[in-house]
């Protein structure tokens, strides 16, 4: 299978056809909706695979926090999960910061605006937790590119794009949650 090209191979074509048919198993044939649904699933898998290593870098950086800082962060995360008012307050602050960084008010952040957003968010975290670790520029660009995949036809990240990524990020965070409780490196 990996030696020569299998493009157009009957077996491969049948596998793709069967995969698309799974999208609508009650009818024979593959519609554009089936194809679109399959592409949406594939795109979401790519986004997950792109964001996971970025999240891992966040957690590695957080391991360098002091024990007291990690306790504050974990307490805040738990309080957010239990208290809808706190969640709304922090979410509203996040939206306000997002809108502040959208310098031309077009509803999307460009790469430069996203970098400003990250710097300001870093400053807020430092104030809130007592310390923070700024992401390196290549990681910020990675987050921008991953978030931009939600609407690839439009350059820039809308708040909706970022919100769409929240589910993926939360899934990854829950998977690595125990990773956050490791003894800090410093």
C-alpha positions in Angstrom: 0.0 0.0 0.0 2.8 2.4 0.8 5.2 1.4 -2.0 3.5 2.7 -5.1 0.8 5.3 -5.4 -2.6 4.0 -4.7 -4.5 7.0 -6.0 -7.4 5.7 -8.0 -7.0 2.2 -6.5 -10.3 0.4 -6.4 -9.8 -0.8 -2.8 -9.0 2.8 -1.6 -11.9 4.3 -3.5 -14.3 1.7 -2.0 -13.0 2.6 1.5 -13.7 6.3 0.9 -17.1 5.6 -0.6 -18.0 3.4 2.4 -16.8 6.1 4.8 -18.9 8.8 3.1 -21.9 6.4 3.1 -21.6 6.1 6.9 -22.6 9.8 7.0 -26.1 8.8 5.6 -26.5 5.0 6.0 -30.2 5.0 5.0 -29.6 6.0 1.4 -27.4 4.6 -1.4 -24.7 6.9 -2.8 -22.7 9.9 -1.6 -24.2 13.3 -1.6 -22.4 16.7 -1.3 -23.8 16.9 2.2 -22.1 13.5 3.0 -18.9 14.8 1.6 -19.2 18.1 3.4 -19.9 16.3 6.7 -16.9 14.0 6.2 -14.6 17.0 5.5 -15.9 18.7 8.6 -15.0 15.7 10.7 -11.5 15.6 9.1 -11.0 19.3 9.6 -11.9 19.0 13.3 -9.5 16.1 13.7 -6.7 18.2 12.2 -7.5 21.1 14.5 -7.4 18.7 17.5 -4.0 17.3 16.4 -2.7 20.9 15.9 -3.9 22.2 19.3 -2.8 19.3 21.4 0.9 19.9 21.2 0.3 23.6 21.8 -1.7 22.8 24.9 1.1 20.5 26.0 3.6 23.4 25.8 1.2 25.5 27.9 1.2 22.8 30.6 5.0 22.4 30.4 5.3 26.2 30.9 2.9 26.0 33.8 4.9 23.3 35.5 7.6 26.0 36.1 5.1 28.0 38.2 5.6 28.2 42.0 3.4 25.8 43.9 1.3 28.6 45.3 0.6 29.9 41.8 -0.5 26.4 40.6 -2.8 26.2 43.6 -4.4 29.6 42.7 -4.9 28.5 39.1 -6.4 25.2 40.0 -8.7 26.8 42.6 -9.8 29.4 40.0 -10.5 26.6 37.4 -12.5 24.6 40.0 -14.4 27.7 41.1 -15.2 28.6 37.5 -16.7 25.2 36.9 -18.9 25.4 40.0 -19.8 29.1 39.9 -21.6 30.4 36.7 -21.3 34.0 37.9 -17.6 33.7 38.1 -17.4 32.0 34.8 -19.5 34.8 33.2 -17.4 37.5 34.8 -14.1 36.0 33.5 -15.7 35.3 30.1 -16.9 38.9 29.9 -13.4 40.2 30.7 -12.0 37.9 28.0 -14.5 39.3 25.4 -13.7 42.9 26.4 -10.0 42.2 26.1 -10.6 40.6 22.7 -12.6 43.6 21.5 -10.0 46.0 22.8 -7.3 44.2 20.8 -9.4 44.3 17.6 -7.9 47.7 16.6 -9.8 48.1 13.4 -13.0 46.8 14.9 -13.7 44.4 11.9 -14.6 41.5 14.3 -11.4 39.5 13.7 -7.9 39.6 15.1 -5.1 39.6 12.7 -1.8 37.9 13.6 -0.5 41.3 15.0 -3.7 41.9 17.0 -3.6 38.4 18.3 0.0 38.9 19.5 -1.2 42.1 21.3 -4.1 40.1 22.8 -1.7 37.5 24.1 0.6 40.1 25.7 -2.3 41.8 27.4 -3.7 38.5 28.5 -0.2 37.6 29.9 -0.2 40.8 31.9 -3.7 40.1 33.3 -2.6 36.6 34.4 0.5 38.0 36.0 -1.7 40.4 38.0 -4.3 37.7 38.9 -1.9 34.9 39.8 1.2 36.7 40.8 3.3 35.2 38.0 2.8 34.1 34.4 4.9 32.7 31.6 4.7 34.3 28.2 4.3 32.0 25.3 7.1 32.2 22.7 6.2 33.8 19.4 6.2 30.6 17.4 3.7 29.1 19.8 1.4 32.2 19.6 1.6 31.9 15.8 0.7 28.2 16.2 -2.4 29.1 18.2 -3.3 31.7 15.6 -3.0 29.3 12.8 -4.9 26.5 14.6 -7.7 28.9 15.5 -7.8 30.3 12.0 -8.7 26.8 10.7 -12.2 27.1 12.0 -13.0 29.5 9.1 -10.2 29.0 6.7 -11.9 31.1 4.0 -11.5 34.2 6.1 -8.1 35.5 7.3 -8.1 36.3 11.0 -9.7 34.9 14.1 -13.2 35.9 15.1 -14.4 35.5 18.6 -16.6 32.7 17.3 -13.5 30.9 15.9 -11.9 31.2 19.3 -15.1 30.0 21.1 -15.3 27.0 18.7 -11.8 26.0 19.8 -12.9 26.1 23.4 -14.4 22.7 23.3 -11.2 21.2 21.8 -9.1 23.1 24.4 -11.3 21.9 27.3 -11.1 18.3 26.1 -7.3 18.5 26.0 -7.2 20.3 29.4 -9.2 17.6 31.0 -6.9 14.9 29.5 -3.9 16.7 30.9 -5.4 17.9 34.1 -3.3 15.6 36.2 -0.3 16.9 34.3 -0.9 20.3 35.9 -0.6 18.9 39.4 2.9 17.6 39.0 5.5 19.1 41.3 6.7 22.4 39.8 10.2 22.3 38.3 11.3 25.4 40.1 
